[in-house]
């Protein structure tokens, strides 16, 4: 998949990917020809988080780049979040809107396009909508397409 993503990404752009910490070098190698650039992580302050590979307080994301793209608007590599019943959508590995919004803000400008080839419940799409970014989301599970569609239709977003 990395080669296909590299082909469609603009020069001087980023790719962000969640990963399983014990396999970090495998993930970095898998995303070549992108260059590994940085890592940011959400830190769930008041509970454990479901992630793709278990339960943890950290939700790490690898940042890769194509070309000479530079991160802007970064305050810290750690993004604190507080888990509430309103922060997580219906999904086995929900993502925190606060974390993904901060990553989107760091890596893109208003009006840019963001591609999420694993849309899930639509957290990336919702972050893009709130930050005035364009997005393309791909999801094979019809159930999660509906969850994402419903979240994007809400007038009051949490």
C-alpha positions as CSV (number, residue, x, y, z in Angstrom):
1,X,0.0,0.0,0.0
2,X,2.9,2.4,0.7
3,X,4.0,2.6,-2.9
4,X,0.4,3.4,-4.0
5,X,0.1,6.1,-1.3
6,X,3.4,7.6,-2.3
7,X,2.4,7.9,-5.9
8,X,-0.9,9.7,-5.1
9,X,0.6,12.0,-2.4
10,X,1.7,15.5,-3.4
11,X,5.3,16.4,-3.1
12,X,6.1,17.9,0.3
13,X,3.2,16.2,2.0
14,X,2.8,13.9,5.1
15,X,1.5,10.5,5.9
16,X,0.4,9.6,9.4
17,X,-0.2,6.1,10.7
18,X,-1.0,4.4,14.0
19,X,1.2,1.6,14.9
20,X,2.0,-1.2,17.3
21,X,5.0,-0.1,19.4
22,X,6.9,-3.4,19.6
23,X,6.9,-3.4,15.7
24,X,8.0,0.2,15.1
25,X,10.9,-0.7,12.8
26,X,8.6,-3.0,10.8
27,X,6.2,-0.1,10.3
28,X,8.9,2.4,9.4
29,X,10.3,-0.1,6.8
30,X,6.8,-0.8,5.4
31,X,6.2,2.8,4.6
32,X,9.2,3.3,2.4
33,X,9.7,5.2,0.1
34,X,8.3,7.8,2.6
35,X,10.8,9.2,5.0
36,X,10.2,8.6,8.7
37,X,9.8,12.2,10.1
38,X,8.4,12.2,13.7
39,X,6.0,10.6,16.2
40,X,3.2,12.1,18.1
41,X,1.1,10.4,20.7
42,X,-2.2,11.0,22.4
43,X,-2.1,10.4,26.2
44,X,-5.4,9.4,27.8
45,X,-5.1,11.0,31.2
46,X,-8.0,9.4,33.0
47,X,-8.4,5.9,31.6
48,X,-7.1,3.2,29.3
49,X,-7.8,3.5,25.5
50,X,-8.7,0.8,23.1
51,X,-6.2,0.8,20.2
52,X,-5.7,-1.4,17.2
53,X,-3.5,-3.8,19.2
54,X,-4.9,-3.8,22.8
55,X,-5.6,-1.4,25.6
56,X,-3.1,1.4,26.5
57,X,-3.0,5.0,27.8
58,X,-1.0,6.0,24.7
59,X,-2.2,6.2,21.1
60,X,1.0,6.7,19.1
61,X,1.1,7.9,15.5
62,X,4.1,7.8,13.2
63,X,4.6,10.8,10.8
64,X,6.2,10.2,7.5
65,X,6.9,12.7,4.8
66,X,7.4,12.9,1.0
67,X,9.8,15.6,0.0
68,X,10.8,18.4,2.4
69,X,7.5,19.0,4.2
70,X,7.8,20.6,7.6
71,X,5.5,20.3,10.6
72,X,3.9,23.6,11.7
73,X,1.9,24.6,14.7
74,X,3.4,22.0,16.9
75,X,3.2,22.6,20.7
76,X,4.3,19.1,21.8
77,X,4.6,15.5,20.6
78,X,2.3,14.5,23.4
79,X,-1.4,15.4,23.0
80,X,-3.3,15.0,26.3
81,X,-6.9,13.9,26.1
82,X,-9.6,13.2,28.7
83,X,-11.9,10.2,28.0
84,X,-15.6,10.9,28.4
85,X,-18.6,9.0,27.1
86,X,-18.9,11.6,24.3
87,X,-15.3,11.4,23.1
88,X,-15.4,8.0,21.5
89,X,-17.6,6.7,18.6
90,X,-18.9,3.2,18.1
91,X,-15.9,1.3,16.8
92,X,-13.5,-1.4,18.2
93,X,-10.5,0.9,18.0
94,X,-11.9,4.4,18.3
95,X,-9.7,7.4,17.7
96,X,-9.8,10.6,19.8
97,X,-11.0,13.6,17.8
98,X,-8.7,15.9,19.9
99,X,-5.6,13.9,18.9
100,X,-6.5,13.6,15.2
101,X,-7.5,17.3,15.0
102,X,-4.2,18.3,16.4
103,X,-2.3,16.1,14.0
104,X,-4.4,17.4,11.0
105,X,-3.7,21.0,12.2
106,X,0.0,20.3,12.5
107,X,0.4,18.7,9.1
108,X,-2.0,20.6,6.8
109,X,-3.4,24.0,5.9
110,X,-6.9,25.1,5.5
111,X,-8.2,23.9,2.1
112,X,-5.7,21.0,1.8
113,X,-6.8,17.5,1.0
114,X,-6.5,14.7,3.6
115,X,-6.8,11.0,2.5
116,X,-7.8,8.4,5.1
117,X,-7.8,5.0,3.4
118,X,-9.1,3.3,6.7
119,X,-11.9,5.7,7.6
120,X,-13.5,3.7,10.3
121,X,-15.9,5.8,12.3
122,X,-14.8,9.0,10.6
123,X,-12.7,10.7,13.2
124,X,-10.2,12.0,10.5
125,X,-13.1,13.2,8.3
126,X,-14.7,15.0,11.3
127,X,-11.4,16.7,12.2
128,X,-11.0,17.8,8.6
129,X,-14.6,19.2,8.5
130,X,-14.0,21.2,11.8
131,X,-10.7,22.5,10.5
132,X,-11.9,23.4,7.0
133,X,-9.8,20.7,5.3
134,X,-11.1,18.6,2.4
135,X,-11.0,14.9,2.9
136,X,-11.4,11.6,1.1
137,X,-12.3,8.6,3.2
138,X,-12.3,5.0,2.3
139,X,-14.0,2.3,4.4
140,X,-15.0,-1.2,3.4
141,X,-17.4,-1.9,6.3
142,X,-20.9,-0.5,5.6
143,X,-21.6,-0.3,9.3
144,X,-18.7,2.1,9.9
145,X,-19.6,4.1,6.8
146,X,-22.9,4.8,8.4
147,X,-21.4,5.7,11.7
148,X,-19.0,8.2,9.9
149,X,-21.9,9.6,7.8
150,X,-23.9,10.2,11.0
151,X,-21.1,11.9,12.8
152,X,-20.5,14.2,9.8
153,X,-24.2,15.1,9.8
154,X,-24.3,16.3,13.4
155,X,-24.7,20.0,13.8
156,X,-23.2,20.0,17.3
157,X,-19.9,18.2,17.4
158,X,-18.2,17.1,20.6
